[in-house]
């Protein structure tokens, strides 16, 4: 149990670190470029994004830690965690593309790829541990919403 909690803790910290690094790219444009964009009517207020992402990164980390605790030597665990790692990279890249480079179309392609890879990640997490897979459901729902929002912003601008 101690080993499992340690792995969950490491995974949560890694996810939060990725989120923190992504927020650096976000902060460079949130009060300038992003503020000037035309946005869809369903755009939530800016203050909601931070708390939602913190919660999602914690849930993602717990899910990854649960999978990791099943033993990295197992090929299904490795496959699940490789998918998780790649989707985490796409997640971080989105902030760089959208806010850092101010390229909503490139960000849209990235987030579509993220959504698809997340479907595979959930599939592999289900193979290893269904609870871990369930923990990713709010994340994929948020990514679907963010994809629609990204599309709307790209379309309006």
C-alpha positions in Angstrom: 0.0 0.0 0.0 2.9 2.3 0.8 4.4 1.7 -2.6 1.0 2.4 -4.3 0.5 5.7 -2.4 4.1 6.7 -3.3 3.5 6.1 -7.0 0.2 7.9 -6.9 1.9 10.8 -5.3 4.7 10.9 -7.9 2.1 10.7 -10.7 0.0 13.5 -9.2 3.1 15.7 -8.8 4.1 15.0 -12.4 0.7 15.9 -13.7 0.6 19.1 -11.6 4.1 20.0 -12.9 2.9 19.7 -16.5 -0.1 21.8 -15.6 2.1 24.4 -14.0 4.4 24.6 -17.0 1.4 24.8 -19.4 0.1 27.7 -17.3 3.2 29.7 -18.0 2.4 29.7 -21.8 -1.2 30.5 -20.9 -0.3 33.5 -18.7 1.6 35.2 -21.4 -1.5 35.7 -23.5 -4.6 35.5 -21.2 -4.9 39.2 -20.5 -3.9 40.4 -24.0 -4.4 38.2 -27.0 -7.0 35.9 -25.6 -9.0 38.8 -24.2 -9.2 40.3 -27.7 -10.6 37.2 -29.3 -14.2 36.6 -30.3 -15.4 33.7 -28.3 -18.5 31.3 -28.5 -21.4 32.1 -26.3 -20.7 29.0 -24.2 -17.2 30.2 -23.1 -16.9 29.9 -19.3 -15.4 32.7 -17.3 -11.6 32.7 -17.1 -11.6 32.0 -13.3 -13.1 28.5 -13.9 -10.2 27.1 -15.9 -7.6 27.0 -13.1 -9.6 25.1 -10.5 -11.0 22.7 -13.1 -7.5 21.9 -14.5 -6.1 21.4 -11.0 -8.8 18.9 -10.2 -8.4 17.1 -13.5 -4.6 16.9 -13.1 -5.0 15.4 -9.6 -7.5 12.9 -11.0 -5.2 12.1 -13.9 -2.3 11.6 -11.5 -4.3 9.3 -9.2 -5.4 7.2 -12.2 -1.8 6.9 -13.6 -0.5 6.1 -10.1 -3.1 3.3 -9.8 -2.1 1.8 -13.1 1.7 2.2 -12.3 1.1 0.4 -9.0 0.1 -2.7 -11.0 3.8 -3.2 -12.0 5.6 -1.5 -14.8 7.0 -4.8 -15.9 3.6 -5.9 -17.2 3.1 -5.1 -20.9 -0.5 -3.8 -20.4 0.7 -1.4 -17.7 3.5 -0.2 -20.0 1.1 0.3 -22.9 -1.4 2.2 -20.7 1.3 4.4 -19.3 2.9 5.1 -22.7 -0.5 6.2 -24.0 -0.9 8.3 -20.8 2.5 9.9 -21.3 1.9 10.8 -24.9 -1.5 12.3 -24.2 0.1 14.4 -21.4 2.6 15.7 -23.9 -0.2 16.7 -26.3 -2.0 18.3 -23.4 1.0 20.5 -22.6 1.6 21.2 -26.3 -2.0 22.6 -26.6 -1.2 25.5 -24.3 1.9 26.3 -26.2 0.1 26.2 -29.6 -3.0 28.1 -28.5 -1.6 30.6 -26.0 2.1 30.7 -26.6 2.1 30.7 -30.4 -1.4 32.1 -30.7 -2.3 29.5 -33.3 -5.8 28.2 -32.7 -5.9 26.0 -35.8 -2.7 24.1 -34.8 -4.1 23.9 -31.2 -7.3 22.5 -32.7 -5.4 19.7 -34.5 -3.5 19.0 -31.3 -6.6 18.8 -29.1 -8.3 16.5 -31.6 -5.3 14.2 -31.5 -5.3 14.5 -27.7 -9.0 13.4 -27.6 -8.3 10.4 -29.8 -5.2 9.4 -27.8 -7.2 9.8 -24.6 -9.8 7.3 -25.9 -7.0 4.8 -26.3 -5.6 5.7 -22.9 -8.9 5.1 -21.2 -9.2 1.8 -23.1 -5.8 0.6 -21.8 -6.5 1.9 -18.3 -9.7 -0.2 -18.3 -7.6 -3.3 -19.2 -5.4 -2.6 -16.2 -7.8 -1.1 -13.6 -11.4 0.1 -14.3 -11.2 2.7 -11.4 -8.3 4.3 -13.0 -10.2 4.5 -16.3 -13.2 6.0 -14.6 -11.0 8.7 -13.1 -10.2 9.9 -16.7 -13.9 10.3 -17.7 -14.2 14.0 -16.4 -11.0 14.7 -18.2 -12.2 13.4 -21.6 -15.5 15.3 -21.1 -13.5 18.5 -20.4 -11.3 17.9 -23.5 -14.4 17.4 -25.6 -15.8 20.7 -24.3 -12.4 22.4 -24.9 -12.3 21.0 -28.4 -15.6 22.6 -29.2 -14.5 25.9 -27.6 -11.2 25.8 -29.5 -13.1 25.2 -32.7 -15.5 28.1 -32.0 -12.6 30.5 -31.3 -10.8 29.4 -34.5 -14.0 29.8 -36.5 -14.9 33.2 -35.1 -11.4 34.6 -35.5 
